Amino acid sequence: MINKLFSFFLAIIILLCILVTDFSSAQEVKIDYLMKNVKFLSSKELWGRLAGSDGYYKAANYSKNEFEKFGLKPIFNGSYFQKFYIEFNDITGPCELYIKRGNTMYPFELGKDFVCRGFTGSGEIEAEVVFCGYGFSEPDFDDYSNIDVRGKIVMIFKQIPSWKLNENSWNSSLRYRANVAYQKGAIGTILVSKPLDPQVQKPIGSVMDGEGTMLLNYPHIHIDTLVANEILVNCIYDLATLQRIIDSTKKPFSINTNTIAKISVKANYDPHRETMNVGGIIEGNDSILKKTYVVIGAHLDHVGGQAGKIYFPGANDNASGSSAVLEIARLLSQKKDKLKRSVIFMLFSNEESGLQGSQYFVDNCPVPLNDIVAMINLDCIAYGDSIKVGNGKSCPVLWETVRKIDKQTTQLMTEDTWFGGGADAQAFHNAGIPSIYFVTTNSYQHLHLTTDTPETLNEKLFSAVVNLAYKTAFNLLTENYQREKIIK
C-alpha cells in the first residue's frame, strides 16, 4: 500500500513538473504582445503598409521604437533605418468598372468584383472588350495574330499557361504583357484568373507587376471570373470553355466579346520614393563568436489600399511575421548576457513588389556576409493548422536543428520542405547563407484580400510558431552550430 501511494504521489509530482515546465515555456511568448502588434500594423490607420506610403512610415517608426525599447542598437551607421528608393503608385481613385447593357451602364464593386493592379495607370476609358487568351505575342504563340485590338480593352488570363510553368522562354510579367497589349493599340487591360485552376484566385491586391515600362495613362485591373462571364454573355463561349480550348490545343483563340466596358482609374506615380528597411542588433558576449551573426527577419510592407474605399490589412501577410521579429527581439533582449553570437533583427520593405528590401540589405550589408551563419525568415505564420519550415533541403543541418527543437516543444512541424530559399530568405540563400523560412500550412485563404484581418488568425498556432523560431534562434546563438555549405 505504501509503495502504491509513493508511486502515485511520485507520478503526480512528475506530472506537475512537466506541466510547470510546459506552461513556463509557453508563457515566454506573449500572445497579447504579438496580437497588439498585429492589430496596429493591420489597422486602417496604416492603410495596408504600402512601401513608401505614410502608413508604411508609421509601421517603420513603430518598429524602431520597439527595438529601442528592448535595448537593441541601431545597425546602419547609427540609424535603425536603411533607406533606399523605389517606384511608388498611390491609387487615389476613383476606381470604377461598368459594363454596358443596352443604354444602361451597370456598376461593379471595388474589392469584391474587381481591384486595380498596384501599378495601374490612370484613365477613363470606354470601349469593347476583346479576349486575347494569355496576352502573349511570341513567334510560336501570338494571341494578337488574328484580332484587332486598336482602341479596345484587352482581357487576358492573369496566370501563364500550364504548359509553360517550367519554362523561361516567355516573359510572364504582368507589366510586360500590358505593354504588349498597349503596343498593339489597346487602351487598357483586364486580368482574370484561370477558371479551371484547382483554386481559382480572386481579385487580389498586388504590386507584383514585374519589370517593364510604366504606362501612366493605361488602366490595368483584375476582375472576378463571374464578372468575366458577364463580359462574355454576348458570346457563345464562357471563360472556362475558352481556357479549355487554348490549353488543349496549345494554340491562341482570341475573340471579340461584343460587350462595352467603362473603366475609371486615378493613380499618382512616383518613380523615386524613399522607403527603408528597419534593423537593430544585440551583440554577443563571446570574444570570437560575437563577430558572427544570426539574422532574424520578416517583411513589414503589404499592398496598401485603393481609392480611399478599401485597404488590404495584411494581418497574416505579414504583420504576423513582423510582430514575431519584435517579440523574439523582446525575448532575446532579456537573455542577452547568455548570447555568444550577435543577432540582427530585420524588417524588410518591398517584399511584395519583388523582394527588393531583403536584396538591398544583402547587397549593402553592414556586416560581412561570410560572417552570417544563418538567416531565419518569418512570413505568414498565424493562419493555418501546422508549421512548415522551408529551404530545409538546401541546409539540412539547420533544418534538423529546428526539427529536434520542435519534437521537444510544439510538435507541429511537418516534414514538407524545399530547396532554394523563398520570399525574403531568397537573397540570403543566393549569397550562400543557410536560411530557413517559417510559414504555416494552409496559410493563404485570405492572402492579399481585404479579409486578412486579426480576427481570422489562429492565436495558438501563432504563438507556437514564434516559440519554435525563438528557441531555434537561441540555440544558434548559444550552441555550436557551424555555418554549413548550402545545397543548391
C-alpha positions as semicolon CSV with decimal commas, in nm:
position;residue;x (nm);y (nm);z (nm)
1;M;0,000;0,000;0,000
2;I;0,281;0,239;0,093
3;N;0,461;0,161;-0,234
4;K;0,145;0,229;-0,432
5;L;0,092;0,564;-0,256
6;F;0,454;0,655;-0,310
7;S;0,427;0,572;-0,680
8;F;0,104;0,768;-0,706
9;F;0,247;1,082;-0,547
10;L;0,569;1,048;-0,747
11;A;0,366;1,036;-1,068
12;I;0,172;1,346;-0,959
13;I;0,496;1,533;-0,885
14;I;0,645;1,437;-1,224
15;L;0,324;1,543;-1,399
16;L;0,323;1,876;-1,218
17;C;0,686;1,935;-1,314
18;I;0,605;1,866;-1,678
19;L;0,305;2,098;-1,666
20;V;0,501;2,373;-1,495
21;T;0,784;2,337;-1,746
22;D;0,549;2,343;-2,044
23;F;0,349;2,630;-1,900
24;S;0,664;2,830;-1,833
25;S;0,789;2,762;-2,184
26;A;0,462;2,863;-2,341
27;Q;0,440;3,179;-2,136
28;E;0,776;3,307;-2,260
29;V;0,600;3,408;-2,579
30;K;0,334;3,669;-2,505
31;I;0,040;3,628;-2,738
32;D;-0,107;3,955;-2,610
33;Y;0,202;4,142;-2,730
34;L;0,202;3,958;-3,061
35;M;-0,162;4,043;-3,125
36;K;-0,117;4,403;-3,010
37;N;0,146;4,449;-3,280
38;V;-0,063;4,274;-3,544
39;K;-0,370;4,485;-3,467
40;F;-0,175;4,806;-3,503
41;L;0,015;4,704;-3,816
42;S;-0,304;4,587;-3,988
43;S;-0,515;4,881;-3,875
44;K;-0,694;5,124;-4,103
45;E;-0,456;5,394;-3,983
46;L;-0,170;5,223;-4,167
47;W;-0,386;5,158;-4,477
48;G;-0,213;4,840;-4,587
49;R;0,151;4,946;-4,523
50;L;0,235;5,002;-4,889
51;A;0,611;5,059;-4,909
52;G;0,675;5,432;-4,944
53;S;0,337;5,535;-4,802
54;D;0,262;5,725;-4,482
55;G;0,120;5,402;-4,340
56;Y;0,446;5,221;-4,405
57;Y;0,645;5,503;-4,245
58;K;0,426;5,473;-3,934
59;A;0,489;5,098;-3,924
60;A;0,865;5,155;-3,959
61;N;0,871;5,412;-3,679
62;Y;0,662;5,186;-3,454
63;S;0,909;4,901;-3,509
64;K;1,210;5,128;-3,449
65;N;1,061;5,242;-3,119
66;E;1,011;4,881;-3,010
67;F;1,371;4,798;-3,095
68;E;1,485;5,097;-2,890
69;K;1,264;4,991;-2,600
70;F;1,433;4,649;-2,592
71;G;1,782;4,798;-2,598
72;L;1,876;4,694;-2,950
73;K;2,149;4,904;-3,104
74;P;2,099;5,069;-3,444
75;I;2,295;4,888;-3,712
76;F;2,305;5,129;-4,007
77;N;2,570;5,389;-3,918
78;G;2,389;5,493;-3,603
79;S;2,040;5,457;-3,752
80;Y;1,773;5,189;-3,734
81;F;1,673;5,277;-4,091
82;Q;1,840;5,154;-4,408
83;K;1,694;5,391;-4,665
84;F;1,667;5,330;-5,038
85;Y;1,445;5,437;-5,327
86;I;1,165;5,257;-5,507
87;E;0,886;5,323;-5,754
88;F;0,555;5,401;-5,587
89;N;0,197;5,422;-5,709
90;D;-0,077;5,574;-5,495
91;I;-0,421;5,465;-5,622
92;T;-0,623;5,763;-5,505
93;G;-0,938;5,692;-5,703
94;P;-1,193;5,696;-5,832
95;C;-1,167;5,328;-5,929
96;E;-1,478;5,222;-6,119
97;L;-1,588;4,945;-6,353
98;Y;-1,911;4,936;-6,554
99;I;-2,050;4,702;-6,820
100;K;-2,296;4,834;-7,074
101;R;-2,625;4,658;-7,136
102;G;-2,836;4,838;-7,392
103;N;-2,823;5,202;-7,292
104;T;-2,750;5,130;-6,924
105;M;-2,413;5,110;-6,751
106;Y;-2,412;4,852;-6,468
107;P;-2,155;4,912;-6,189
108;F;-1,932;4,658;-6,016
109;E;-1,791;4,672;-5,664
110;L;-1,428;4,760;-5,593
111;G;-1,270;4,499;-5,367
112;K;-1,525;4,231;-5,447
113;D;-1,578;4,224;-5,823
114;F;-1,252;4,388;-5,920
115;V;-0,939;4,560;-5,794
116;C;-0,677;4,777;-5,960
117;R;-0,331;4,638;-6,013
118;G;-0,074;4,805;-5,795
119;F;0,097;4,974;-6,088
120;T;-0,209;5,063;-6,287
121;G;-0,201;5,382;-6,485
122;S;-0,474;5,648;-6,478
123;G;-0,751;5,698;-6,728
124;E;-1,121;5,699;-6,807
125;I;-1,188;5,463;-7,095
126;E;-1,495;5,315;-7,261
127;A;-1,462;5,054;-7,534
128;E;-1,536;4,699;-7,644
129;V;-1,359;4,424;-7,452
130;V;-1,154;4,182;-7,663
131;F;-1,049;3,847;-7,513
132;C;-0,686;3,770;-7,602
133;G;-0,604;3,448;-7,419
134;Y;-0,282;3,474;-7,223
135;G;-0,178;3,805;-7,377
136;F;0,146;3,691;-7,542
137;S;0,285;3,786;-7,879
138;E;0,566;3,539;-7,940
139;P;0,690;3,380;-8,264
140;D;0,546;3,044;-8,162
141;F;0,230;3,173;-7,989
142;D;0,066;3,506;-8,077
143;D;-0,266;3,588;-7,911
144;Y;-0,288;3,900;-8,128
145;S;-0,221;3,743;-8,468
146;N;-0,579;3,736;-8,594
147;I;-0,755;4,010;-8,398
148;D;-0,758;4,389;-8,398
149;V;-0,732;4,543;-8,051
150;R;-0,677;4,905;-8,154
151;G;-0,885;5,132;-7,930
152;K;-1,014;4,826;-7,738
153;I;-0,983;4,695;-7,383
154;V;-0,794;4,365;-7,375
155;M;-0,897;4,086;-7,134
156;I;-0,633;3,819;-7,067
157;F;-0,566;3,539;-6,820
158;K;-0,353;3,657;-6,529
159;Q;-0,160;3,331;-6,495
160;I;0,059;3,181;-6,765
161;P;-0,034;2,857;-6,948
162;S;0,021;2,536;-6,752
163;W;0,250;2,400;-7,022
164;K;0,482;2,698;-6,974
165;L;0,516;2,677;-6,595
166;N;0,864;2,525;-6,605
167;E;0,995;2,731;-6,895
168;N;1,154;3,074;-6,910
169;S;1,113;3,134;-7,282
170;W;0,827;3,382;-7,234
171;N;0,827;3,696;-7,022
172;S;0,529;3,640;-6,792
173;S;0,550;3,981;-6,618
174;L;0,207;4,144;-6,598
175;R;0,355;4,483;-6,680
176;Y;0,528;4,336;-6,982
177;R;0,203;4,184;-7,108
178;A;0,021;4,514;-7,053
179;N;0,289;4,676;-7,267
180;V;0,236;4,412;-7,537
181;A;-0,134;4,498;-7,548
182;Y;-0,052;4,870;-7,548
183;Q;0,188;4,828;-7,841
184;K;-0,090;4,651;-8,029
185;G;-0,312;4,956;-7,978
186;A;-0,515;4,860;-7,669
187;I;-0,622;5,134;-7,426
188;G;-0,647;4,921;-7,110
189;T;-0,602;4,568;-6,976
190;I;-0,834;4,347;-6,773
191;L;-0,681;4,048;-6,597
192;V;-0,887;3,745;-6,498
193;S;-0,782;3,427;-6,319
194;K;-0,789;3,092;-6,497
195;P;-1,126;2,933;-6,409
196;L;-1,005;2,573;-6,446
197;D;-0,730;2,603;-6,186
198;P;-0,783;2,389;-5,873
199;Q;-0,807;2,705;-5,662
200;V;-0,930;3,000;-5,864
201;Q;-0,766;3,321;-5,746
202;K;-0,998;3,604;-5,650
203;P;-0,914;3,964;-5,745
204;I;-0,625;4,039;-5,510
205;G;-0,433;4,348;-5,413
206;S;-0,084;4,320;-5,557
207;V;0,216;4,529;-5,655
208;M;0,400;4,234;-5,811
209;D;0,372;4,353;-6,170
210;G;0,730;4,283;-6,274
211;E;0,969;4,485;-6,482
212;G;0,875;4,696;-6,781
213;T;0,769;5,043;-6,881
214;M;0,516;5,212;-6,651
215;L;0,214;5,310;-6,863
216;L;0,094;5,624;-6,687
217;N;-0,230;5,658;-6,886
218;Y;-0,325;5,293;-6,915
219;P;-0,573;5,138;-6,665
220;H;-0,487;4,788;-6,552
221;I;-0,740;4,594;-6,338
222;H;-0,811;4,239;-6,214
223;I;-1,171;4,112;-6,224
224;D;-1,354;3,815;-6,077
225;T;-1,434;3,521;-6,306
226;L;-1,807;3,589;-6,261
227;V;-1,756;3,940;-6,399
228;A;-1,561;3,795;-6,692
229;N;-1,857;3,574;-6,778
230;E;-2,080;3,882;-6,766
231;I;-1,849;4,035;-7,027
232;L;-1,873;3,715;-7,234
233;V;-2,253;3,693;-7,214
234;N;-2,290;3,802;-7,578
235;C;-2,057;3,521;-7,695
236;I;-2,116;3,151;-7,741
237;Y;-1,822;3,078;-7,508
238;D;-1,782;3,115;-7,136
239;L;-1,445;3,168;-6,969
240;A;-1,387;2,802;-6,879
241;T;-1,454;2,694;-7,237
242;L;-1,207;2,948;-7,370
243;Q;-0,936;2,824;-7,136
244;R;-1,013;2,463;-7,225
245;I;-0,982;2,532;-7,598
246;I;-0,649;2,714;-7,564
247;D;-0,496;2,470;-7,317
248;S;-0,600;2,159;-7,510
249;T;-0,478;2,284;-7,849
250;K;-0,189;2,498;-7,721
251;K;-0,294;2,750;-7,983
252;P;-0,432;3,106;-7,948
253;F;-0,808;3,155;-7,950
254;S;-0,889;3,526;-7,928
255;I;-1,239;3,668;-7,979
256;N;-1,442;3,988;-7,974
257;T;-1,682;3,986;-7,679
258;N;-1,928;4,239;-7,823
259;T;-1,952;4,395;-7,477
260;I;-1,868;4,756;-7,388
261;A;-1,693;4,826;-7,056
262;K;-1,609;5,153;-6,887
263;I;-1,311;5,180;-6,655
264;S;-1,205;5,481;-6,449
265;V;-0,881;5,487;-6,250
266;K;-0,679;5,765;-6,088
267;A;-0,329;5,697;-5,957
268;N;-0,026;5,910;-5,874
269;Y;0,303;5,752;-5,975
270;D;0,641;5,839;-5,821
271;P;0,943;5,663;-5,974
272;H;1,173;5,769;-5,689
273;R;1,007;5,731;-5,348
274;E;1,205;5,682;-5,028
275;T;1,145;5,372;-4,817
276;M;1,350;5,186;-4,559
277;N;1,438;4,856;-4,401
278;V;1,434;4,862;-4,021
279;G;1,710;4,688;-3,827
280;G;1,872;4,655;-3,488
281;I;2,135;4,435;-3,324
282;I;2,210;4,264;-2,994
283;E;2,582;4,198;-2,968
284;G;2,704;3,862;-2,846
285;N;2,935;3,807;-2,549
286;D;3,191;3,557;-2,675
287;S;3,508;3,735;-2,785
288;I;3,523;3,534;-3,108
289;L;3,164;3,432;-3,179
290;K;3,031;3,785;-3,129
291;K;3,175;3,857;-3,473
292;T;2,938;3,603;-3,625
293;Y;2,567;3,672;-3,675
294;V;2,222;3,525;-3,698
295;V;1,969;3,735;-3,892
296;I;1,601;3,714;-3,794
297;G;1,380;3,883;-4,049
298;A;1,033;3,940;-4,191
299;H;0,881;4,181;-4,437
300;L;0,698;4,477;-4,294
301;D;0,524;4,600;-4,608
302;H;0,195;4,495;-4,764
303;V;-0,006;4,615;-5,067
304;G;-0,183;4,928;-4,942
305;G;-0,536;5,042;-5,030
306;Q;-0,734;5,182;-5,319
307;A;-0,947;5,490;-5,380
308;G;-0,997;5,558;-5,010
309;K;-1,257;5,280;-5,010
310;I;-1,072;4,956;-4,946
311;Y;-0,743;4,855;-4,793
312;F;-0,565;4,525;-4,752
313;P;-0,487;4,478;-4,379
314;G;-0,221;4,209;-4,420
315;A;-0,264;4,070;-4,071
316;N;-0,121;3,731;-4,160
317;D;0,082;3,869;-4,452
318;N;0,293;3,987;-4,289
319;A;0,202;4,170;-3,972
320;S;0,231;3,826;-3,811
321;G;0,593;3,777;-3,914
322;S;0,685;4,136;-3,828
323;S;0,527;4,100;-3,486
324;A;0,721;3,777;-3,436
325;V;1,050;3,958;-3,504
326;L;0,960;4,219;-3,242
327;E;0,862;3,951;-2,990
328;I;1,179;3,748;-3,045
329;A;1,376;4,072;-3,002
330;R;1,198;4,127;-2,671
331;L;1,271;3,773;-2,553
332;L;1,636;3,767;-2,656
333;S;1,699;4,111;-2,508
334;Q;1,608;3,959;-2,171
335;K;1,874;3,690;-2,222
336;K;2,139;3,897;-2,391
337;D;2,401;3,802;-2,131
338;K;2,372;3,438;-2,245
339;L;2,419;3,505;-2,616
340;K;2,755;3,410;-2,763
341;R;2,682;3,524;-3,118
342;S;2,534;3,855;-3,224
343;V;2,180;3,870;-3,359
344;I;2,046;4,112;-3,620
345;F;1,672;4,180;-3,636
346;M;1,542;4,297;-3,973
347;L;1,209;4,419;-4,103
348;F;1,225;4,445;-4,480
349;S;1,048;4,681;-4,715
350;N;0,922;4,587;-5,061
351;E;0,888;4,211;-5,035
352;E;0,553;4,248;-5,206
353;S;0,693;4,414;-5,517
354;G;0,975;4,165;-5,567
355;L;1,198;4,116;-5,260
356;Q;1,380;4,446;-5,308
357;G;1,425;4,521;-4,938
358;S;1,597;4,196;-4,845
359;Q;1,806;4,210;-5,161
360;Y;1,910;4,566;-5,079
361;F;2,015;4,454;-4,731
362;V;2,227;4,169;-4,869
363;D;2,380;4,397;-5,131
364;N;2,458;4,664;-4,869
365;C;2,505;4,451;-4,561
366;P;2,650;4,629;-4,254
367;V;2,840;4,312;-4,158
368;P;3,044;4,072;-4,376
369;L;2,811;3,822;-4,544
370;N;3,057;3,541;-4,472
371;D;3,010;3,606;-4,101
372;I;2,633;3,546;-4,111
373;V;2,591;3,184;-4,005
374;A;2,215;3,162;-4,057
375;M;1,904;3,356;-4,153
376;I;1,556;3,293;-4,009
377;N;1,264;3,428;-4,213
378;L;0,905;3,454;-4,085
379;D;0,624;3,511;-4,333
380;C;0,251;3,430;-4,298
381;I;0,278;3,242;-3,968
382;A;-0,058;3,295;-3,796
383;Y;-0,321;3,125;-4,011
384;G;-0,348;2,753;-4,081
385;D;-0,303;2,433;-3,885
386;S;0,065;2,332;-3,862
387;I;0,419;2,461;-3,914
388;K;0,624;2,434;-4,230
389;V;0,995;2,518;-4,234
390;G;1,116;2,584;-4,585
391;N;1,456;2,553;-4,754
392;G;1,545;2,251;-4,543
393;K;1,678;2,059;-4,841
394;S;1,930;2,335;-4,902
395;C;2,052;2,345;-4,540
396;P;1,965;2,010;-4,380
397;V;2,175;2,062;-4,065
398;L;1,990;2,383;-3,984
399;W;1,653;2,227;-4,069
400;E;1,727;1,924;-3,848
401;T;1,813;2,161;-3,562
402;V;1,465;2,311;-3,590
403;R;1,301;1,969;-3,610
404;K;1,472;1,846;-3,292
405;I;1,354;2,155;-3,105
406;D;1,003;2,107;-3,243
407;K;0,990;1,748;-3,117
408;Q;1,070;1,877;-2,769
409;T;0,822;2,166;-2,783
410;T;0,540;2,234;-3,029
411;Q;0,535;1,904;-3,221
412;L;0,356;2,088;-3,502
413;M;0,627;2,085;-3,769
414;T;0,558;1,896;-4,091
415;E;0,818;1,708;-4,294
416;D;0,744;1,920;-4,600
417;T;1,029;2,146;-4,710
418;W;1,211;2,252;-5,029
419;F;1,529;2,371;-5,199
420;G;1,607;2,732;-5,278
421;G;1,521;2,993;-5,019
422;G;1,186;3,158;-5,087
423;A;1,050;3,505;-5,005
424;D;1,297;3,721;-4,810
425;A;1,520;3,420;-4,744
426;Q;1,596;3,409;-5,116
427;A;1,862;3,682;-5,127
428;F;2,044;3,523;-4,833
429;H;2,025;3,180;-4,992
430;N;2,162;3,319;-5,318
431;A;2,452;3,466;-5,121
432;G;2,536;3,122;-4,977
433;I;2,389;3,187;-4,632
434;P;2,196;2,896;-4,472
435;S;1,836;3,014;-4,442
436;I;1,512;2,872;-4,310
437;Y;1,166;3,003;-4,380
438;F;0,892;2,968;-4,117
439;V;0,540;2,960;-4,258
440;T;0,222;2,771;-4,176
441;T;0,035;2,514;-4,379
442;N;-0,292;2,621;-4,543
443;S;-0,191;2,978;-4,470
444;Y;-0,325;3,165;-4,772
445;Q;-0,706;3,165;-4,765
446;H;-0,715;3,543;-4,711
447;L;-0,393;3,622;-4,898
448;H;-0,396;3,980;-5,035
449;L;-0,768;4,015;-4,968
450;T;-0,950;4,272;-4,757
451;T;-1,039;3,984;-4,522
452;D;-0,682;3,928;-4,396
453;T;-0,769;4,068;-4,053
454;P;-0,655;3,988;-3,696
455;E;-0,986;3,815;-3,624
456;T;-0,901;3,536;-3,869
457;L;-0,573;3,439;-3,702
458;N;-0,506;3,117;-3,511
459;E;-0,352;3,254;-3,192
460;K;-0,236;2,916;-3,057
461;L;-0,057;2,833;-3,380
462;F;0,085;3,185;-3,399
463;S;0,230;3,154;-3,051
464;A;0,369;2,808;-3,128
465;V;0,550;2,923;-3,444
466;V;0,707;3,218;-3,264
467;N;0,809;2,991;-2,976
468;L;0,977;2,748;-3,216
469;A;1,155;3,026;-3,405
470;Y;1,269;3,186;-3,078
471;K;1,408;2,862;-2,938
472;T;1,579;2,791;-3,270
473;A;1,740;3,136;-3,263
474;F;1,850;3,090;-2,903
475;N;2,009;2,757;-2,995
476;L;2,200;2,910;-3,286
477;L;2,318;3,197;-3,069
478;T;2,434;2,987;-2,775
479;E;2,526;2,639;-2,906
480;N;2,779;2,502;-3,153
481;Y;2,603;2,531;-3,487
482;Q;2,861;2,584;-3,761
483;R;2,765;2,754;-4,085
484;E;2,702;2,474;-4,333
485;K;2,759;2,484;-4,706
486;I;2,419;2,514;-4,865
487;I;2,296;2,271;-5,129
488;K;2,157;2,436;-5,440
